[in-house]
Amino acid sequence: MKEIGISTEYIALGQFLKLSECIDSGGAAKFFLQEYEVLINGEPDNRRGRKLYVGDKVDVKGFGVFTVVKR
């Protein structure tokens, strides 16, 4: 499980995907979420604006499992 550190209260799923190196640019998030299954704390979600908080677990099929941590 990989840790992705944030210094703010939350991070949007689209930004998270870029930080976790699943996508190259934020603009690719919409298309990425249409093609790949993303589970947040075990629940499927494809909203790029979804807020992720410290402690959230994100499972990106084909890329791995990530945890949001405080930086």
Order of alpha helices (4+ residues) and beta strands (2+ residues): beta-beta-alpha-alpha-beta-beta-beta-beta-beta
